[in-house]
Amino acid sequence: MAIADGHHHHHKWRLCPLWQSATASSSSSSTHNLNNQSQNNSQGKGGVASNSRSSATVSSVARSLLPARRRLRLDPSSNLYFPYEPGKQVRSAVKIKNSSKSHVAFKFQTTAPKSCYMRPPGGILAPGEGIIATVFKFVEHPENNEKPTNQKSNVKFKIMSLKVKEGTDYVPELFDEQRDQVTVERVLRVVFMDPERANPALEKLKRQLAEADAALETRKKPPADTGPPVVGEGLVIDEWKERREKYLARQQVEAVDSV
């Protein structure tokens, strides 16, 4: 799922098959459609059928050149902000909302899998549903001991999306099985900020992290007890009997353990 690190720009994304396949597919599709257009024009000049095929080919070429329609809305939309604290693991956050009318699977990739990870690394969002993903990164000490302020890093995160049917269970393999339908939503660059200096982006990050932590705690809590379950119309299960049966069962287990 993650992409290996690269020291040179032209090698950075070489190990990203999803990205390469999407680009190659688009390029080959455009070339194929243009060749068809040329053949149709030479073989069917003046013919109605030839004109129809030519129009269809031009439309196909035009569609292939248009940017893919985005399914997700991200906040922030271009950068991931981290407090700069060398030697520590710091956090960032990005809000992800499904802005389409279909269920959408999302997945992350990064150029620095050894020092970064995301929670959750992927999932499925219903139409209009949103979450806040938390990004963890270990900050290494700089070689020159200089403290960067609002400095962009070479580390990048790529968010991909895939339209899925309602009820689909999320597995990362979905993006391999349907790679032709995968859309690269955004590529986010890591930006470091001085945690001791006031910054609107840093304040916003703190709010998003607090919201993400609260949502995580809510998911961890057991469902609220709404009282004895009701069966049929007004028939309440004998709660005392249920407790008594649980107590006797627990005593039997303890008796077995003590032998």
Protein Blocks (a to p, Z undefined) as FASTA:
>chain_A
ZZcddfbfklmmmmmmklmmmmmmmmmmmmmmmmmmmmmmmmmgoiaklmmmmmmmmmmm
mmmmpccddfbdcddfkbccddddehiacddddddddfbfbdcddddddfblmlgccddf
bdcddehiacdddddddddddfklpacehiacfbdcddddddddehiacdfklmmmmmmm
pccfbdcddddddfkbccfklmmmmmmmmmmmmmmmmmmpccddebjadehjhiacdfkl
mmmmmmmmmmmmmmmmmZZ
